[in-house]
Amino acid sequence: MCICVNCRHVHICTTYTLIQKQHDQNVKISTMNFIPTNTLIKINISQSKDYHMFDWDLKECLSFTEKPGNWLIKNE
């Protein structure tokens, strides 16, 4: 699981925006202006006969500031 979901910066983070893009989610790029330091992204690769699937998760980030459930709060 991506640690971003419990981070204070989730709604403005450029790294989280990148991860959302990789998951084919709609992203509002104009509001993303926070650049975290020293991040580690883990990419899990699953494959079958017919397709390959990539799952991107942020595992480490020195800018992480805990705010549980912050991703549930929709900023507009």
mmCIF file of the N, C-alpha and C atoms, coordinates in Angstrom:
data_MODEL
# 
_entry.id   MODEL 
# 
loop_
_atom_site.group_PDB 
_atom_site.id 
_atom_site.type_symbol 
_atom_site.label_atom_id 
_atom_site.label_alt_id 
_atom_site.label_comp_id 
_atom_site.label_asym_id 
_atom_site.label_entity_id 
_atom_site.label_seq_id 
_atom_site.pdbx_PDB_ins_code 
_atom_site.Cartn_x 
_atom_site.Cartn_y 
_atom_site.Cartn_z 
_atom_site.occupancy 
_atom_site.B_iso_or_equiv 
_atom_site.pdbx_formal_charge 
_atom_site.auth_seq_id 
_atom_site.auth_comp_id 
_atom_site.auth_asym_id 
_atom_site.auth_atom_id 
_atom_site.pdbx_PDB_model_num 
ATOM 1   N N  . MET A 1 1  ? 0.836   -1.179  0.000   1.00 0.00 ? 1  MET A N  1 
ATOM 2   C CA . MET A 1 1  ? 0.000   0.000   0.000   1.00 0.00 ? 1  MET A CA 1 
ATOM 3   C C  . MET A 1 1  ? 0.884   1.247   0.000   1.00 0.00 ? 1  MET A C  1 
ATOM 4   N N  . CYS A 1 2  ? 0.464   2.229   -0.733  1.00 0.00 ? 2  CYS A N  1 
ATOM 5   C CA . CYS A 1 2  ? 1.172   3.496   -0.841  1.00 0.00 ? 2  CYS A CA 1 
ATOM 6   C C  . CYS A 1 2  ? 1.019   4.285   0.461   1.00 0.00 ? 2  CYS A C  1 
ATOM 7   N N  . ILE A 1 3  ? 2.139   4.775   1.015   1.00 0.00 ? 3  ILE A N  1 
ATOM 8   C CA . ILE A 1 3  ? 2.068   5.536   2.265   1.00 0.00 ? 3  ILE A CA 1 
ATOM 9   C C  . ILE A 1 3  ? 1.419   6.902   2.077   1.00 0.00 ? 3  ILE A C  1 
ATOM 10  N N  . CYS A 1 4  ? 1.257   7.322   0.831   1.00 0.00 ? 4  CYS A N  1 
ATOM 11  C CA . CYS A 1 4  ? 0.692   8.646   0.530   1.00 0.00 ? 4  CYS A CA 1 
ATOM 12  C C  . CYS A 1 4  ? -0.696  8.848   1.134   1.00 0.00 ? 4  CYS A C  1 
ATOM 13  N N  . VAL A 1 5  ? -1.469  7.788   1.259   1.00 0.00 ? 5  VAL A N  1 
ATOM 14  C CA . VAL A 1 5  ? -2.848  7.939   1.727   1.00 0.00 ? 5  VAL A CA 1 
ATOM 15  C C  . VAL A 1 5  ? -2.927  8.523   3.124   1.00 0.00 ? 5  VAL A C  1 
ATOM 16  N N  . ASN A 1 6  ? -1.855  8.387   3.899   1.00 0.00 ? 6  ASN A N  1 
ATOM 17  C CA . ASN A 1 6  ? -1.840  8.944   5.250   1.00 0.00 ? 6  ASN A CA 1 
ATOM 18  C C  . ASN A 1 6  ? -0.891  10.125  5.399   1.00 0.00 ? 6  ASN A C  1 
ATOM 19  N N  . CYS A 1 7  ? -0.619  10.811  4.295   1.00 0.00 ? 7  CYS A N  1 
ATOM 20  C CA . CYS A 1 7  ? 0.301   11.948  4.336   1.00 0.00 ? 7  CYS A CA 1 
ATOM 21  C C  . CYS A 1 7  ? -0.449  13.274  4.202   1.00 0.00 ? 7  CYS A C  1 
ATOM 22  N N  . ARG A 1 8  ? 0.030   14.232  4.921   1.00 0.00 ? 8  ARG A N  1 
ATOM 23  C CA . ARG A 1 8  ? -0.564  15.574  4.886   1.00 0.00 ? 8  ARG A CA 1 
ATOM 24  C C  . ARG A 1 8  ? -0.481  16.206  3.498   1.00 0.00 ? 8  ARG A C  1 
ATOM 25  N N  . HIS A 1 9  ? 0.527   15.853  2.705   1.00 0.00 ? 9  HIS A N  1 
ATOM 26  C CA . HIS A 1 9  ? 0.791   16.485  1.414   1.00 0.00 ? 9  HIS A CA 1 
ATOM 27  C C  . HIS A 1 9  ? 0.149   15.769  0.215   1.00 0.00 ? 9  HIS A C  1 
ATOM 28  N N  . VAL A 1 10 ? -0.660  14.761  0.450   1.00 0.00 ? 10 VAL A N  1 
ATOM 29  C CA . VAL A 1 10 ? -1.155  13.900  -0.633  1.00 0.00 ? 10 VAL A CA 1 
ATOM 30  C C  . VAL A 1 10 ? -1.853  14.674  -1.754  1.00 0.00 ? 10 VAL A C  1 
ATOM 31  N N  . HIS A 1 11 ? -2.564  15.744  -1.443  1.00 0.00 ? 11 HIS A N  1 
ATOM 32  C CA . HIS A 1 11 ? -3.338  16.466  -2.456  1.00 0.00 ? 11 HIS A CA 1 
ATOM 33  C C  . HIS A 1 11 ? -2.507  17.427  -3.307  1.00 0.00 ? 11 HIS A C  1 
ATOM 34  N N  . ILE A 1 12 ? -1.267  17.679  -2.897  1.00 0.00 ? 12 ILE A N  1 
ATOM 35  C CA . ILE A 1 12 ? -0.441  18.625  -3.651  1.00 0.00 ? 12 ILE A CA 1 
ATOM 36  C C  . ILE A 1 12 ? 0.900   18.040  -4.077  1.00 0.00 ? 12 ILE A C  1 
ATOM 37  N N  . CYS A 1 13 ? 1.107   16.751  -3.877  1.00 0.00 ? 13 CYS A N  1 
ATOM 38  C CA . CYS A 1 13 ? 2.401   16.101  -4.092  1.00 0.00 ? 13 CYS A CA 1 
ATOM 39  C C  . CYS A 1 13 ? 2.615   15.658  -5.539  1.00 0.00 ? 13 CYS A C  1 
ATOM 40  N N  . THR A 1 14 ? 3.745   16.049  -6.107  1.00 0.00 ? 14 THR A N  1 
ATOM 41  C CA . THR A 1 14 ? 4.059   15.682  -7.488  1.00 0.00 ? 14 THR A CA 1 
ATOM 42  C C  . THR A 1 14 ? 4.336   14.187  -7.633  1.00 0.00 ? 14 THR A C  1 
ATOM 43  N N  . THR A 1 15 ? 4.929   13.570  -6.622  1.00 0.00 ? 15 THR A N  1 
ATOM 44  C CA . THR A 1 15 ? 5.194   12.131  -6.696  1.00 0.00 ? 15 THR A CA 1 
ATOM 45  C C  . THR A 1 15 ? 3.897   11.342  -6.659  1.00 0.00 ? 15 THR A C  1 
ATOM 46  N N  . TYR A 1 16 ? 2.969   11.740  -5.808  1.00 0.00 ? 16 TYR A N  1 
ATOM 47  C CA . TYR A 1 16 ? 1.675   11.056  -5.765  1.00 0.00 ? 16 TYR A CA 1 
ATOM 48  C C  . TYR A 1 16 ? 0.931   11.241  -7.089  1.00 0.00 ? 16 TYR A C  1 
ATOM 49  N N  . THR A 1 17 ? 1.078   12.403  -7.705  1.00 0.00 ? 17 THR A N  1 
ATOM 50  C CA . THR A 1 17 ? 0.486   12.645  -9.021  1.00 0.00 ? 17 THR A CA 1 
ATOM 51  C C  . THR A 1 17 ? 1.033   11.652  -10.036 1.00 0.00 ? 17 THR A C  1 
ATOM 52  N N  . LEU A 1 18 ? 2.332   11.428  -10.013 1.00 0.00 ? 18 LEU A N  1 
ATOM 53  C CA . LEU A 1 18 ? 2.951   10.451  -10.904 1.00 0.00 ? 18 LEU A CA 1 
ATOM 54  C C  . LEU A 1 18 ? 2.368   9.055   -10.681 1.00 0.00 ? 18 LEU A C  1 
ATOM 55  N N  . ILE A 1 19 ? 2.222   8.664   -9.432  1.00 0.00 ? 19 ILE A N  1 
ATOM 56  C CA . ILE A 1 19 ? 1.671   7.345   -9.116  1.00 0.00 ? 19 ILE A CA 1 
ATOM 57  C C  . ILE A 1 19 ? 0.226   7.245   -9.597  1.00 0.00 ? 19 ILE A C  1 
ATOM 58  N N  . GLN A 1 20 ? -0.572  8.293   -9.410  1.00 0.00 ? 20 GLN A N  1 
ATOM 59  C CA . GLN A 1 20 ? -1.951  8.286   -9.891  1.00 0.00 ? 20 GLN A CA 1 
ATOM 60  C C  . GLN A 1 20 ? -1.999  8.138   -11.408 1.00 0.00 ? 20 GLN A C  1 
ATOM 61  N N  . LYS A 1 21 ? -1.109  8.817   -12.115 1.00 0.00 ? 21 LYS A N  1 
ATOM 62  C CA . LYS A 1 21 ? -1.058  8.703   -13.574 1.00 0.00 ? 21 LYS A CA 1 
ATOM 63  C C  . LYS A 1 21 ? -0.761  7.272   -13.994 1.00 0.00 ? 21 LYS A C  1 
ATOM 64  N N  . GLN A 1 22 ? 0.126   6.619   -13.276 1.00 0.00 ? 22 GLN A N  1 
ATOM 65  C CA . GLN A 1 22 ? 0.469   5.239   -13.598 1.00 0.00 ? 22 GLN A CA 1 
ATOM 66  C C  . GLN A 1 22 ? -0.710  4.302   -13.361 1.00 0.00 ? 22 GLN A C  1 
ATOM 67  N N  . HIS A 1 23 ? -1.601  4.679   -12.470 1.00 0.00 ? 23 HIS A N  1 
ATOM 68  C CA . HIS A 1 23 ? -2.816  3.896   -12.207 1.00 0.00 ? 23 HIS A CA 1 
ATOM 69  C C  . HIS A 1 23 ? -3.980  4.343   -13.092 1.00 0.00 ? 23 HIS A C  1 
ATOM 70  N N  . ASP A 1 24 ? -3.696  5.185   -14.081 1.00 0.00 ? 24 ASP A N  1 
ATOM 71  C CA . ASP A 1 24 ? -4.702  5.680   -15.037 1.00 0.00 ? 24 ASP A CA 1 
ATOM 72  C C  . ASP A 1 24 ? -5.859  6.405   -14.366 1.00 0.00 ? 24 ASP A C  1 
ATOM 73  N N  . GLN A 1 25 ? -5.557  7.219   -13.377 1.00 0.00 ? 25 GLN A N  1 
ATOM 74  C CA . GLN A 1 25 ? -6.594  8.002   -12.708 1.00 0.00 ? 25 GLN A CA 1 
ATOM 75  C C  . GLN A 1 25 ? -6.522  9.442   -13.192 1.00 0.00 ? 25 GLN A C  1 
ATOM 76  N N  . ASN A 1 26 ? -7.664  10.121  -13.181 1.00 0.00 ? 26 ASN A N  1 
ATOM 77  C CA . ASN A 1 26 ? -7.687  11.542  -13.536 1.00 0.00 ? 26 ASN A CA 1 
ATOM 78  C C  . ASN A 1 26 ? -6.946  12.343  -12.481 1.00 0.00 ? 26 ASN A C  1 
ATOM 79  N N  . VAL A 1 27 ? -6.089  13.227  -12.943 1.00 0.00 ? 27 VAL A N  1 
ATOM 80  C CA . VAL A 1 27 ? -5.275  14.025  -12.030 1.00 0.00 ? 27 VAL A CA 1 
ATOM 81  C C  . VAL A 1 27 ? -5.359  15.487  -12.440 1.00 0.00 ? 27 VAL A C  1 
ATOM 82  N N  . LYS A 1 28 ? -5.575  16.364  -11.455 1.00 0.00 ? 28 LYS A N  1 
ATOM 83  C CA . LYS A 1 28 ? -5.538  17.805  -11.708 1.00 0.00 ? 28 LYS A CA 1 
ATOM 84  C C  . LYS A 1 28 ? -4.110  18.275  -11.482 1.00 0.00 ? 28 LYS A C  1 
ATOM 85  N N  . ILE A 1 29 ? -3.367  18.446  -12.536 1.00 0.00 ? 29 ILE A N  1 
ATOM 86  C CA . ILE A 1 29 ? -1.945  18.759  -12.446 1.00 0.00 ? 29 ILE A CA 1 
ATOM 87  C C  . ILE A 1 29 ? -1.686  20.167  -11.929 1.00 0.00 ? 29 ILE A C  1 
ATOM 88  N N  . SER A 1 30 ? -2.538  21.113  -12.205 1.00 0.00 ? 30 SER A N  1 
ATOM 89  C CA . SER A 1 30 ? -2.290  22.511  -11.856 1.00 0.00 ? 30 SER A CA 1 
ATOM 90  C C  . SER A 1 30 ? -2.133  22.744  -10.354 1.00 0.00 ? 30 SER A C  1 
ATOM 91  N N  . THR A 1 31 ? -2.706  21.914  -9.513  1.00 0.00 ? 31 THR A N  1 
ATOM 92  C CA . THR A 1 31 ? -2.630  22.121  -8.065  1.00 0.00 ? 31 THR A CA 1 
ATOM 93  C C  . THR A 1 31 ? -1.462  21.384  -7.423  1.00 0.00 ? 31 THR A C  1 
ATOM 94  N N  . MET A 1 32 ? -0.720  20.604  -8.193  1.00 0.00 ? 32 MET A N  1 
ATOM 95  C CA . MET A 1 32 ? 0.379   19.827  -7.645  1.00 0.00 ? 32 MET A CA 1 
ATOM 96  C C  . MET A 1 32 ? 1.650   20.671  -7.630  1.00 0.00 ? 32 MET A C  1 
ATOM 97  N N  . ASN A 1 33 ? 2.101   21.064  -6.440  1.00 0.00 ? 33 ASN A N  1 
ATOM 98  C CA . ASN A 1 33 ? 3.283   21.912  -6.366  1.00 0.00 ? 33 ASN A CA 1 
ATOM 99  C C  . ASN A 1 33 ? 4.248   21.529  -5.253  1.00 0.00 ? 33 ASN A C  1 
ATOM 100 N N  . PHE A 1 34 ? 4.022   20.418  -4.591  1.00 0.00 ? 34 PHE A N  1 
ATOM 101 C CA . PHE A 1 34 ? 4.894   19.975  -3.517  1.00 0.00 ? 34 PHE A CA 1 
ATOM 102 C C  . PHE A 1 34 ? 5.830   18.892  -4.051  1.00 0.00 ? 34 PHE A C  1 
ATOM 103 N N  . ILE A 1 35 ? 7.129   19.112  -3.929  1.00 0.00 ? 35 ILE A N  1 
ATOM 104 C CA . ILE A 1 35 ? 8.117   18.142  -4.403  1.00 0.00 ? 35 ILE A CA 1 
ATOM 105 C C  . ILE A 1 35 ? 8.775   17.500  -3.183  1.00 0.00 ? 35 ILE A C  1 
ATOM 106 N N  . PRO A 1 36 ? 8.457   16.240  -2.910  1.00 0.00 ? 36 PRO A N  1 
ATOM 107 C CA . PRO A 1 36 ? 9.020   15.574  -1.732  1.00 0.00 ? 36 PRO A CA 1 
ATOM 108 C C  . PRO A 1 36 ? 10.493  15.209  -1.928  1.00 0.00 ? 36 PRO A C  1 
ATOM 109 N N  . THR A 1 37 ? 11.168  14.933  -0.826  1.00 0.00 ? 37 THR A N  1 
ATOM 110 C CA . THR A 1 37 ? 12.586  14.566  -0.905  1.00 0.00 ? 37 THR A CA 1 
ATOM 111 C C  . THR A 1 37 ? 12.775  13.084  -0.607  1.00 0.00 ? 37 THR A C  1 
ATOM 112 N N  . ASN A 1 38 ? 13.759  12.517  -1.283  1.00 0.00 ? 38 ASN A N  1 
ATOM 113 C CA . ASN A 1 38 ? 14.178  11.130  -1.080  1.00 0.00 ? 38 ASN A CA 1 
ATOM 114 C C  . ASN A 1 38 ? 13.014  10.142  -1.022  1.00 0.00 ? 38 ASN A C  1 
ATOM 115 N N  . THR A 1 39 ? 12.381  9.958   -2.145  1.00 0.00 ? 39 THR A N  1 
ATOM 116 C CA . THR A 1 39 ? 11.268  9.022   -2.225  1.00 0.00 ? 39 THR A CA 1 
ATOM 117 C C  . THR A 1 39 ? 11.738  7.688   -2.804  1.00 0.00 ? 39 THR A C  1 
ATOM 118 N N  . LEU A 1 40 ? 11.063  6.629   -2.422  1.00 0.00 ? 40 LEU A N  1 
ATOM 119 C CA . LEU A 1 40 ? 11.340  5.298   -2.933  1.00 0.00 ? 40 LEU A CA 1 
ATOM 120 C C  . LEU A 1 40 ? 10.024  4.703   -3.408  1.00 0.00 ? 40 LEU A C  1 
ATOM 121 N N  . ILE A 1 41 ? 9.937   4.475   -4.713  1.00 0.00 ? 41 ILE A N  1 
ATOM 122 C CA . ILE A 1 41 ? 8.733   3.900   -5.304  1.00 0.00 ? 41 ILE A CA 1 
ATOM 123 C C  . ILE A 1 41 ? 8.992   2.437   -5.613  1.00 0.00 ? 41 ILE A C  1 
ATOM 124 N N  . LYS A 1 42 ? 8.081   1.574   -5.188  1.00 0.00 ? 42 LYS A N  1 
ATOM 125 C CA . LYS A 1 42 ? 8.171   0.147   -5.479  1.00 0.00 ? 42 LYS A CA 1 
ATOM 126 C C  . LYS A 1 42 ? 7.159   -0.172  -6.581  1.00 0.00 ? 42 LYS A C  1 
ATOM 127 N N  . ILE A 1 43 ? 7.628   -0.867  -7.606  1.00 0.00 ? 43 ILE A N  1 
ATOM 128 C CA . ILE A 1 43 ? 6.749   -1.250  -8.714  1.00 0.00 ? 43 ILE A CA 1 
ATOM 129 C C  . ILE A 1 43 ? 6.632   -2.768  -8.721  1.00 0.00 ? 43 ILE A C  1 
ATOM 130 N N  . ASN A 1 44 ? 5.428   -3.265  -8.480  1.00 0.00 ? 44 ASN A N  1 
ATOM 131 C CA . ASN A 1 44 ? 5.159   -4.699  -8.532  1.00 0.00 ? 44 ASN A CA 1 
ATOM 132 C C  . ASN A 1 44 ? 4.662   -5.040  -9.925  1.00 0.00 ? 44 ASN A C  1 
ATOM 133 N N  . ILE A 1 45 ? 5.217   -6.083  -10.508 1.00 0.00 ? 45 ILE A N  1 
ATOM 134 C CA . ILE A 1 45 ? 4.842   -6.492  -11.860 1.00 0.00 ? 45 ILE A CA 1 
ATOM 135 C C  . ILE A 1 45 ? 4.176   -7.854  -11.793 1.00 0.00 ? 45 ILE A C  1 
ATOM 136 N N  . SER A 1 46 ? 2.950   -7.914  -12.317 1.00 0.00 ? 46 SER A N  1 
ATOM 137 C CA . SER A 1 46 ? 2.220   -9.177  -12.426 1.00 0.00 ? 46 SER A CA 1 
ATOM 138 C C  . SER A 1 46 ? 2.009   -9.455  -13.899 1.00 0.00 ? 46 SER A C  1 
ATOM 139 N N  . GLN A 1 47 ? 2.109   -10.697 -14.258 1.00 0.00 ? 47 GLN A N  1 
ATOM 140 C CA . GLN A 1 47 ? 1.891   -11.009 -15.669 1.00 0.00 ? 47 GLN A CA 1 
ATOM 141 C C  . GLN A 1 47 ? 1.126   -12.311 -15.830 1.00 0.00 ? 47 GLN A C  1 
ATOM 142 N N  . SER A 1 48 ? 0.414   -12.360 -16.899 1.00 0.00 ? 48 SER A N  1 
ATOM 143 C CA . SER A 1 48 ? -0.265  -13.583 -17.306 1.00 0.00 ? 48 SER A CA 1 
ATOM 144 C C  . SER A 1 48 ? 0.015   -13.773 -18.786 1.00 0.00 ? 48 SER A C  1 
ATOM 145 N N  . LYS A 1 49 ? -0.638  -14.722 -19.368 1.00 0.00 ? 49 LYS A N  1 
ATOM 146 C CA . LYS A 1 49 ? -0.459  -14.967 -20.791 1.00 0.00 ? 49 LYS A CA 1 
ATOM 147 C C  . LYS A 1 49 ? -0.820  -13.762 -21.638 1.00 0.00 ? 49 LYS A C  1 
ATOM 148 N N  . ASP A 1 50 ? -1.856  -13.059 -21.242 1.00 0.00 ? 50 ASP A N  1 
ATOM 149 C CA . ASP A 1 50 ? -2.426  -12.013 -22.081 1.00 0.00 ? 50 ASP A CA 1 
ATOM 150 C C  . ASP A 1 50 ? -2.010  -10.582 -21.739 1.00 0.00 ? 50 ASP A C  1 
ATOM 151 N N  . TYR A 1 51 ? -1.516  -10.335 -20.550 1.00 0.00 ? 51 TYR A N  1 
ATOM 152 C CA . TYR A 1 51 ? -1.217  -8.946  -20.190 1.00 0.00 ? 51 TYR A CA 1 
ATOM 153 C C  . TYR A 1 51 ? -0.167  -8.861  -19.077 1.00 0.00 ? 51 TYR A C  1 
ATOM 154 N N  . HIS A 1 52 ? 0.351   -7.659  -18.900 1.00 0.00 ? 52 HIS A N  1 
ATOM 155 C CA . HIS A 1 52 ? 1.246   -7.327  -17.794 1.00 0.00 ? 52 HIS A CA 1 
ATOM 156 C C  . HIS A 1 52 ? 0.565   -6.230  -16.985 1.00 0.00 ? 52 HIS A C  1 
ATOM 157 N N  . MET A 1 53 ? 0.696   -6.293  -15.672 1.00 0.00 ? 53 MET A N  1 
ATOM 158 C CA . MET A 1 53 ? 0.090   -5.285  -14.809 1.00 0.00 ? 53 MET A CA 1 
ATOM 159 C C  . MET A 1 53 ? 1.175   -4.717  -13.891 1.00 0.00 ? 53 MET A C  1 
ATOM 160 N N  . PHE A 1 54 ? 1.203   -3.390  -13.766 1.00 0.00 ? 54 PHE A N  1 
ATOM 161 C CA . PHE A 1 54 ? 2.175   -2.710  -12.923 1.00 0.00 ? 54 PHE A CA 1 
ATOM 162 C C  . PHE A 1 54 ? 1.441   -2.012  -11.786 1.00 0.00 ? 54 PHE A C  1 
ATOM 163 N N  . ASP A 1 55 ? 1.888   -2.232  -10.560 1.00 0.00 ? 55 ASP A N  1 
ATOM 164 C CA . ASP A 1 55 ? 1.294   -1.574  -9.398  1.00 0.00 ? 55 ASP A CA 1 
ATOM 165 C C  . ASP A 1 55 ? 2.373   -0.720  -8.741  1.00 0.00 ? 55 ASP A C  1 
ATOM 166 N N  . TRP A 1 56 ? 2.166   0.585   -8.735  1.00 0.00 ? 56 TRP A N  1 
ATOM 167 C CA . TRP A 1 56 ? 3.131   1.536   -8.201  1.00 0.00 ? 56 TRP A CA 1 
ATOM 168 C C  . TRP A 1 56 ? 2.738   1.924   -6.777  1.00 0.00 ? 56 TRP A C  1 
ATOM 169 N N  . ASP A 1 57 ? 3.686   1.857   -5.848  1.00 0.00 ? 57 ASP A N  1 
ATOM 170 C CA . ASP A 1 57 ? 3.453   2.248   -4.458  1.00 0.00 ? 57 ASP A CA 1 
ATOM 171 C C  . ASP A 1 57 ? 4.649   3.030   -3.925  1.00 0.00 ? 57 ASP A C  1 
ATOM 172 N N  . LEU A 1 58 ? 4.374   4.110   -3.226  1.00 0.00 ? 58 LEU A N  1 
ATOM 173 C CA . LEU A 1 58 ? 5.435   4.861   -2.563  1.00 0.00 ? 58 LEU A CA 1 
ATOM 174 C C  . LEU A 1 58 ? 5.701   4.181   -1.223  1.00 0.00 ? 58 LEU A C  1 
ATOM 175 N N  . LYS A 1 59 ? 6.940   3.774   -0.997  1.00 0.00 ? 59 LYS A N  1 
ATOM 176 C CA . LYS A 1 59 ? 7.289   3.043   0.224   1.00 0.00 ? 59 LYS A CA 1 
ATOM 177 C C  . LYS A 1 59 ? 8.049   3.900   1.231   1.00 0.00 ? 59 LYS A C  1 
ATOM 178 N N  . GLU A 1 60 ? 8.841   4.862   0.759   1.00 0.00 ? 60 GLU A N  1 
ATOM 179 C CA . GLU A 1 60 ? 9.604   5.728   1.653   1.00 0.00 ? 60 GLU A CA 1 
ATOM 180 C C  . GLU A 1 60 ? 9.606   7.146   1.122   1.00 0.00 ? 60 GLU A C  1 
ATOM 181 N N  . CYS A 1 61 ? 9.551   8.111   2.046   1.00 0.00 ? 61 CYS A N  1 
ATOM 182 C CA . CYS A 1 61 ? 9.566   9.520   1.666   1.00 0.00 ? 61 CYS A CA 1 
ATOM 183 C C  . CYS A 1 61 ? 9.980   10.330  2.892   1.00 0.00 ? 61 CYS A C  1 
ATOM 184 N N  . LEU A 1 62 ? 11.053  11.097  2.759   1.00 0.00 ? 62 LEU A N  1 
ATOM 185 C CA . LEU A 1 62 ? 11.504  11.906  3.903   1.00 0.00 ? 62 LEU A CA 1 
ATOM 186 C C  . LEU A 1 62 ? 10.568  13.071  4.199   1.00 0.00 ? 62 LEU A C  1 
ATOM 187 N N  . SER A 1 63 ? 9.716   13.426  3.245   1.00 0.00 ? 63 SER A N  1 
ATOM 188 C CA . SER A 1 63 ? 8.771   14.526  3.445   1.00 0.00 ? 63 SER A CA 1 
ATOM 189 C C  . SER A 1 63 ? 7.451   14.064  4.044   1.00 0.00 ? 63 SER A C  1 
ATOM 190 N N  . PHE A 1 64 ? 7.316   12.774  4.291   1.00 0.00 ? 64 PHE A N  1 
ATOM 191 C CA . PHE A 1 64 ? 6.072   12.231  4.827   1.00 0.00 ? 64 PHE A CA 1 
ATOM 192 C C  . PHE A 1 64 ? 5.732   12.873  6.159   1.00 0.00 ? 64 PHE A C  1 
ATOM 193 N N  . THR A 1 65 ? 4.519   13.409  6.251   1.00 0.00 ? 65 THR A N  1 
ATOM 194 C CA . THR A 1 65 ? 3.993   13.975  7.489   1.00 0.00 ? 65 THR A CA 1 
ATOM 195 C C  . THR A 1 65 ? 2.643   13.319  7.730   1.00 0.00 ? 65 THR A C  1 
ATOM 196 N N  . GLU A 1 66 ? 2.564   12.533  8.782   1.00 0.00 ? 66 GLU A N  1 
ATOM 197 C CA . GLU A 1 66 ? 1.373   11.720  8.999   1.00 0.00 ? 66 GLU A CA 1 
ATOM 198 C C  . GLU A 1 66 ? 0.125   12.544  9.297   1.00 0.00 ? 66 GLU A C  1 
ATOM 199 N N  . LYS A 1 67 ? -0.919  12.220  8.561   1.00 0.00 ? 67 LYS A N  1 
ATOM 200 C CA . LYS A 1 67 ? -2.256  12.758  8.788   1.00 0.00 ? 67 LYS A CA 1 
ATOM 201 C C  . LYS A 1 67 ? -3.216  11.672  8.301   1.00 0.00 ? 67 LYS A C  1 
ATOM 202 N N  . PRO A 1 68 ? -3.504  10.677  9.151   1.00 0.00 ? 68 PRO A N  1 
ATOM 203 C CA . PRO A 1 68 ? -4.300  9.525   8.738   1.00 0.00 ? 68 PRO A CA 1 
ATOM 204 C C  . PRO A 1 68 ? -5.622  9.900   8.075   1.00 0.00 ? 68 PRO A C  1 
ATOM 205 N N  . GLY A 1 69 ? -5.893  9.240   6.950   1.00 0.00 ? 69 GLY A N  1 
ATOM 206 C CA . GLY A 1 69 ? -7.147  9.445   6.230   1.00 0.00 ? 69 GLY A CA 1 
ATOM 207 C C  . GLY A 1 69 ? -7.220  10.721  5.420   1.00 0.00 ? 69 GLY A C  1 
ATOM 208 N N  . ASN A 1 70 ? -6.125  11.448  5.275   1.00 0.00 ? 70 ASN A N  1 
ATOM 209 C CA . ASN A 1 70 ? -6.147  12.724  4.559   1.00 0.00 ? 70 ASN A CA 1 
ATOM 210 C C  . ASN A 1 70 ? -6.595  12.569  3.105   1.00 0.00 ? 70 ASN A C  1 
ATOM 211 N N  . TRP A 1 71 ? -6.305  11.435  2.494   1.00 0.00 ? 71 TRP A N  1 
ATOM 212 C CA . TRP A 1 71 ? -6.691  11.220  1.097   1.00 0.00 ? 71 TRP A CA 1 
ATOM 213 C C  . TRP A 1 71 ? -8.207  11.171  0.933   1.00 0.00 ? 71 TRP A C  1 
ATOM 214 N N  . LEU A 1 72 ? -8.948  10.892  2.017   1.00 0.00 ? 72 LEU A N  1 
ATOM 215 C CA . LEU A 1 72 ? -10.415 10.848  1.959   1.00 0.00 ? 72 LEU A CA 1 
ATOM 216 C C  . LEU A 1 72 ? -11.022 12.235  1.850   1.00 0.00 ? 72 LEU A C  1 
ATOM 217 N N  . ILE A 1 73 ? -10.287 13.250  2.305   1.00 0.00 ? 73 ILE A N  1 
ATOM 218 C CA . ILE A 1 73 ? -10.776 14.620  2.274   1.00 0.00 ? 73 ILE A CA 1 
ATOM 219 C C  . ILE A 1 73 ? -10.508 15.174  0.895   1.00 0.00 ? 73 ILE A C  1 
ATOM 220 N N  . LYS A 1 74 ? -11.564 15.527  0.186   1.00 0.00 ? 74 LYS A N  1 
ATOM 221 C CA . LYS A 1 74 ? -11.409 16.006  -1.186  1.00 0.00 ? 74 LYS A CA 1 
ATOM 222 C C  . LYS A 1 74 ? -11.171 17.502  -1.185  1.00 0.00 ? 74 LYS A C  1 
ATOM 223 N N  . ASN A 1 75 ? -10.000 17.890  -1.672  1.00 0.00 ? 75 ASN A N  1 
ATOM 224 C CA . ASN A 1 75 ? -9.684  19.318  -1.827  1.00 0.00 ? 75 ASN A CA 1 
ATOM 225 C C  . ASN A 1 75 ? -10.086 19.768  -3.209  1.00 0.00 ? 75 ASN A C  1 
ATOM 226 N N  . GLU A 1 76 ? -10.783 20.871  -3.309  1.00 0.00 ? 76 GLU A N  1 
ATOM 227 C CA . GLU A 1 76 ? -11.198 21.389  -4.605  1.00 0.00 ? 76 GLU A CA 1 
ATOM 228 C C  . GLU A 1 76 ? -10.791 22.825  -4.753  1.00 0.00 ? 76 GLU A C  1 
# 
